[in-house]
Amino acid sequence: MIEKIIESRGKLINGLSLPSVKKAEEESGCGVVGFACSVPVSGRHIFEPSIRMHNRGNGKGGEIAAVGFEPEQLGVSRKILDSNYLLQVALIDTRARKEVEASCITLYACPRP
């Protein structure tokens, strides 16, 4: 019975051009790494695993979220570090710097304290 129903409906699409079914790009190409500790840890421990995340496989780059930075290593005060966000961008092609700054950074820049 099921086969007869499917066969009868098949005639409804004869001659129609159907869209091709193509799997869209997925966001699942990224890697995840994380750790927590009660003592200061060198940045190399997050740097090494992040090397593999430079491009998530879909051409959209990679990212890292981190907390617990040492103000001395960044050259800022503890107050600035605790009350502001840090956005650090690594460019594969340094010629893209002005475009990236204009479209992604300057647009959202907060006034300096």
N, CA, C and O of each residue as an XYZ file, in Angstrom:
452
protein
N       0.816     -1.192      0.000
C       0.000      0.000      0.000
C       0.868      1.268      0.000
O       0.614      2.204     -0.758
N       1.898      1.282      0.864
C       2.771      2.453      0.951
C       3.444      2.716     -0.385
O       3.530      3.859     -0.833
N       3.925      1.644     -1.023
C       4.581      1.804     -2.319
C       3.638      2.422     -3.345
O       4.067      3.241     -4.158
N       2.369      2.047     -3.321
C       1.393      2.593     -4.272
C       1.183      4.092     -4.039
O       1.071      4.862     -4.992
N       1.132      4.496     -2.781
C       0.953      5.919     -2.463
C       2.163      6.718     -2.946
O       2.009      7.761     -3.583
N       3.362      6.227     -2.643
C       4.582      6.920     -3.074
C       4.639      6.990     -4.593
O       4.976      8.032     -5.154
N       4.313      5.898     -5.256
C       4.335      5.865     -6.723
C       3.331      6.854     -7.308
O       3.634      7.520     -8.299
N       2.153      6.962     -6.721
C       1.141      7.877     -7.248
C       1.548      9.338     -7.066
O       1.228     10.176     -7.909
N       2.243      9.649     -5.988
C       2.685     11.025     -5.742
C       3.871     11.405     -6.626
O       4.069     12.585     -6.919
N       4.648     10.437     -7.045
C       5.800     10.690     -7.896
C       5.421     11.353     -9.200
O       6.215     12.108     -9.761
N       4.235     11.088     -9.690
C       3.775     11.683    -10.953
C       3.569     13.195    -10.822
O       3.611     13.916    -11.819
N       3.346     13.671     -9.601
C       3.112     15.095     -9.385
C       4.357     15.942     -9.654
O       4.244     17.126     -9.970
N       5.531     15.346     -9.532
C       6.759     16.123     -9.717
C       7.457     15.839    -11.042
O       8.529     16.384    -11.304
N       6.876     15.012    -11.862
C       7.481     14.738    -13.172
C       7.623     16.030    -13.962
O       6.670     16.801    -14.070
N       8.809     16.270    -14.515
C       9.041     17.448    -15.334
C       9.444     18.685    -14.557
O       9.840     19.685    -15.157
N       9.352     18.642    -13.239
C       9.763     19.793    -12.435
C      11.264     19.729    -12.165
O      11.825     18.650    -11.973
N      11.896     20.881    -12.153
C      13.314     20.901    -11.790
C      13.409     21.088    -10.282
O      12.989     22.111     -9.741
N      13.953     20.110     -9.630
C      14.058     20.145     -8.177
C      15.413     20.707     -7.764
O      16.418     20.470     -8.434
N      15.441     21.441     -6.678
C      16.731     21.967     -6.208
C      17.637     20.816     -5.776
O      17.178     19.814     -5.229
N      18.915     20.981     -6.031
C      19.846     19.938     -5.613
C      20.038     20.026     -4.100
O      20.057     21.113     -3.523
N      20.175     18.904     -3.496
C      20.391     18.853     -2.058
C      21.898     18.868     -1.835
O      22.613     17.934     -2.198
N      22.349     19.947     -1.234
C      23.776     20.126     -0.996
C      23.969     20.482      0.470
O      23.356     21.422      0.974
N      24.806     19.741      1.136
C      25.038     19.987      2.553
C      25.750     21.324      2.735
O      26.797     21.568      2.136
N      25.181     22.167      3.553
C      25.748     23.494      3.803
C      26.945     23.396      4.741
O      27.129     22.404      5.446
N      27.739     24.439      4.727
C      28.897     24.529      5.605
C      28.442     24.473      7.060
O      27.443     25.090      7.432
N      29.169     23.744      7.860
C      28.829     23.615      9.271
C      29.841     24.342     10.142
O      30.968     24.602      9.722
N      29.432     24.659     11.333
C      30.307     25.338     12.284
C      31.078     24.349     13.148
O      31.749     24.757     14.096
N      30.998     23.074     12.842
C      31.579     22.082     13.740
C      33.057     21.804     13.500
O      33.595     20.845     14.054
N      33.722     22.613     12.695
C      35.124     22.346     12.419
C      36.074     22.886     13.471
O      37.289     22.771     13.308
N      35.561     23.470     14.545
C      36.457     24.115     15.507
C      36.917     23.148     16.589
O      36.316     22.096     16.805
N      37.979     23.525     17.250
C      38.484     22.748     18.365
C      38.237     23.499     19.655
O      38.051     24.716     19.652
N      38.236     22.783     20.735
C      37.994     23.408     22.030
C      39.100     22.961     22.982
O      39.449     21.781     23.035
N      39.634     23.897     23.717
C      40.622     23.571     24.734
C      40.353     24.465     25.941
O      39.950     25.618     25.789
N      40.570     23.949     27.090
C      40.383     24.754     28.286
C      41.106     24.123     29.456
O      41.366     22.920     29.466
N      41.422     24.925     30.423
C      42.001     24.410     31.653
C      41.756     25.407     32.770
O      41.537     26.593     32.524
N      41.795     24.922     33.981
C      41.623     25.779     35.153
C      42.686     25.381     36.165
O      43.026     24.205     36.293
N      43.202     26.361     36.877
C      44.222     26.045     37.877
C      44.228     27.121     38.957
O      43.636     28.188     38.794
N      44.890     26.831     40.034
C      44.945     27.777     41.150
C      46.296     28.483     41.248
O      46.537     29.229     42.197
N      47.167     28.255     40.284
C      48.478     28.915     40.245
C      48.673     29.543     38.871
O      48.063     29.087     37.905
N      49.503     30.573     38.754
C      49.749     31.175     37.443
C      50.288     30.147     36.442
O      51.086     29.276     36.787
N      49.834     30.276     35.213
C      50.222     29.346     34.152
C      50.746     30.147     32.971
O      50.192     31.192     32.632
N      51.779     29.674     32.364
C      52.361     30.337     31.196
C      51.405     30.280     30.005
O      50.656     29.318     29.838
N      51.446     31.322     29.188
C      50.598     31.373     27.999
C      50.880     30.277     26.996
O      50.034     29.987     26.150
N      52.051     29.659     27.068
C      52.371     28.595     26.106
C      51.424     27.411     26.230
O      51.237     26.657     25.275
N      50.824     27.247     27.409
C      49.922     26.116     27.603
C      48.624     26.272     26.812
O      47.990     25.273     26.474
N      48.227     27.485     26.517
C      47.055     27.709     25.664
C      47.489     27.951     24.225
O      46.727     27.697     23.292
N      48.700     28.436     24.045
C      49.200     28.724     22.699
C      49.339     27.452     21.869
O      48.887     27.408     20.724
N      49.949     26.436     22.425
C      50.181     25.203     21.663
C      48.883     24.596     21.116
O      48.821     24.315     19.919
N      47.842     24.380     21.934
C      46.609     23.822     21.373
C      45.903     24.786     20.416
O      45.184     24.355     19.514
N      46.111     26.096     20.616
C      45.427     27.063     19.751
C      45.988     27.073     18.334
O      45.309     27.515     17.408
N      47.203     26.597     18.154
C      47.796     26.543     16.818
C      46.895     25.750     15.878
O      46.747     26.105     14.709
N      46.302     24.693     16.380
C      45.434     23.851     15.557
C      44.094     24.519     15.246
O      43.370     24.069     14.358
N      43.764     25.585     15.966
C      42.483     26.257     15.765
C      42.606     27.495     14.887
O      41.657     28.276     14.809
N      43.741     27.703     14.225
C      43.925     28.929     13.441
C      42.891     29.067     12.341
O      42.543     30.183     11.957
N      42.400     27.964     11.834
C      41.330     27.991     10.842
C      40.449     26.798     11.127
O      40.903     25.657     11.031
N      39.217     27.034     11.472
C      38.333     25.971     11.932
C      37.896     25.010     10.838
O      37.060     24.143     11.094
N      38.420     25.129      9.655
C      38.015     24.232      8.590
C      36.921     24.820      7.729
O      36.617     24.277      6.667
N      36.326     25.909      8.158
C      35.271     26.535      7.364
C      35.689     27.924      6.900
O      34.864     28.683      6.392
N      36.954     28.259      7.068
C      37.455     29.544      6.592
C      37.125     30.728      7.477
O      37.403     31.866      7.099
N      36.541     30.497      8.644
C      36.112     31.608      9.498
C      37.048     31.868     10.667
O      36.712     32.634     11.571
N      38.209     31.247     10.660
C      39.185     31.517     11.707
C      38.883     30.808     13.009
O      37.962     29.995     13.082
N      39.647     31.109     14.022
C      39.483     30.489     15.330
C      39.569     31.543     16.413
O      39.938     32.687     16.147
N      39.234     31.167     17.616
C      39.260     32.131     18.709
C      39.547     31.436     20.025
O      39.405     30.220     20.160
N      39.953     32.237     20.984
C      40.237     31.742     22.329
C      39.614     32.724     23.315
O      39.718     33.938     23.137
N      38.977     32.208     24.338
C      38.491     33.049     25.433
C      39.327     32.697     26.659
O      39.551     31.521     26.943
N      39.784     33.704     27.377
C      40.651     33.442     28.526
C      40.435     34.496     29.610
O      40.028     35.623     29.327
N      40.712     34.112     30.842
C      40.666     35.038     31.975
C      41.925     34.830     32.808
O      42.648     33.849     32.629
N      42.177     35.757     33.712
C      43.282     35.592     34.638
C      44.612     36.118     34.140
O      45.665     35.645     34.565
N      44.578     37.082     33.252
C      45.825     37.657     32.744
C      46.563     38.419     33.837
O      45.952     38.933     34.774
N      47.858     38.482     33.707
C      48.696     39.256     34.620
C      48.906     40.639     34.024
O      49.403     40.748     32.903
N      48.538     41.709     34.747
C      48.666     43.064     34.207
C      50.100     43.407     33.786
O      50.315     44.095     32.788
N      51.073     42.921     34.555
C      52.474     43.223     34.242
C      52.872     42.691     32.865
O      53.647     43.327     32.150
N      52.344     41.529     32.496
C      52.684     40.935     31.206
C      52.058     41.700     30.050
O      52.558     41.653     28.926
N      50.958     42.408     30.325
C      50.271     43.158     29.273
C      50.622     44.639     29.285
O      50.256     45.371     28.366
N      51.328     45.085     30.320
C      51.723     46.485     30.392
C      50.601     47.431     30.762
O      50.607     48.591     30.348
N      49.627     46.949     31.545
C      48.515     47.790     32.002
C      48.330     47.597     33.502
O      48.918     46.695     34.099
N      47.509     48.449     34.103
C      47.238     48.312     35.538
C      46.192     47.224     35.781
O      45.462     46.834     34.870
N      46.132     46.742     37.017
C      45.119     45.751     37.400
C      43.722     46.329     37.197
O      42.819     45.618     36.757
N      43.531     47.623     37.514
C      42.223     48.273     37.369
C      41.766     48.237     35.909
O      40.618     47.896     35.626
N      42.654     48.583     34.991
C      42.296     48.562     33.564
C      41.971     47.143     33.119
O      40.999     46.922     32.396
N      42.774     46.192     33.545
C      42.547     44.801     33.155
C      41.227     44.272     33.704
O      40.520     43.537     33.015
N      40.888     44.640     34.943
C      39.653     44.155     35.562
C      38.395     44.832     35.027
O      37.309     44.260     35.113
N      38.520     46.040     34.475
C      37.321     46.785     34.075
C      37.163     46.944     32.560
O      36.287     47.679     32.106
N      37.988     46.274     31.789
C      37.911     46.388     30.330
C      38.014     45.018     29.674
O      38.431     44.039     30.293
N      37.627     44.977     28.423
C      37.788     43.775     27.619
C      39.077     43.875     26.836
O      39.538     44.972     26.520
N      39.654     42.742     26.525
C      40.854     42.689     25.706
C      40.503     41.979     24.407
O      39.977     40.866     24.417
N      40.793     42.620     23.314
C      40.601     41.997     22.009
C      41.961     41.932     21.345
O      42.581     42.958     21.066
N      42.409     40.738     21.101
C      43.713     40.549     20.477
C      43.485     39.826     19.160
O      42.839     38.778     19.123
N      44.012     40.382     18.087
C      43.794     39.820     16.752
C      45.135     39.441     16.147
O      46.080     40.230     16.163
N      45.212     38.241     15.619
C      46.405     37.794     14.896
C      46.048     37.721     13.417
O      45.070     37.076     13.039
N      46.825     38.368     12.603
C      46.549     38.416     11.168
C      47.482     37.488     10.407
O      48.693     37.495     10.626
N      46.918     36.698      9.522
C      47.737     35.875      8.638
C      48.368     36.770      7.578
O      49.534     36.600      7.221
N      47.593     37.715      7.082
C      48.069     38.661      6.068
C      48.012     40.060      6.678
O      46.924     40.611      6.845
N      49.148     40.632      7.007
C      49.183     41.933      7.682
C      48.627     43.062      6.828
O      48.311     44.131      7.349
N      48.504     42.842      5.521
C      47.914     43.874      4.663
C      46.431     44.070      4.974
O      45.846     45.078      4.577
N      45.825     43.130      5.670
C      44.400     43.217      6.009
C      44.151     44.023      7.280
O      43.000     44.226      7.666
N      45.216     44.482      7.933
C      45.073     45.138      9.237
C      44.106     46.317      9.223
O      43.193     46.366     10.048
N      44.282     47.269      8.307
C      43.424     48.461      8.289
C      41.961     48.091      8.074
O      41.074     48.645      8.722
N      41.716     47.162      7.170
C      40.339     46.739      6.894
C      39.722     46.054      8.115
O      38.572     46.322      8.461
N      40.476     45.178      8.761
C      39.982     44.479      9.953
C      39.720     45.474     11.082
O      38.689     45.397     11.750
N      40.640     46.397     11.296
C      40.450     47.402     12.349
C      39.216     48.253     12.082
O      38.438     48.524     12.997
N      39.032     48.678     10.829
C      37.892     49.544     10.491
C      36.562     48.812     10.613
O      35.589     49.386     11.101
N      36.502     47.561     10.181
C      35.218     46.859     10.148
C      34.898     46.093     11.426
O      33.730     45.816     11.698
N      35.900     45.749     12.205
C      35.644     44.890     13.364
C      36.064     45.463     14.709
O      35.592     45.006     15.750
N      36.941     46.453     14.702
C      37.476     46.928     15.981
C      37.083     48.374     16.252
O      36.406     48.647     17.243
N      37.488     49.296     15.403
C      37.231     50.721     15.613
C      35.744     51.004     15.761
O      35.345     51.868     16.542
N      34.941     50.290     15.024
C      33.493     50.461     15.067
C      32.946     50.272     16.480
O      31.985     50.936     16.868
N      33.550     49.373     17.243
C      33.049     49.025     18.569
C      33.951     49.514     19.694
O      33.753     49.145     20.852
N      34.931     50.332     19.368
C      35.908     50.774     20.369
C      35.244     51.597     21.464
O      34.370     52.423     21.201
N      35.672     51.358     22.681
C      35.198     52.122     23.835
C      36.193     53.239     24.107
O      37.377     53.103     23.802
N      35.724     54.335     24.675
C      36.663     55.408     25.021
C      37.669     54.916     26.054
O      37.326     54.146     26.951
N      38.895     55.361     25.920
C      39.936     54.971     26.883
C      39.705     55.693     28.206
O      39.289     56.852     28.217
N      39.977     55.006     29.336
C      39.806     55.647     30.655
C      40.839     56.720     30.884
O      40.844     57.359     31.936
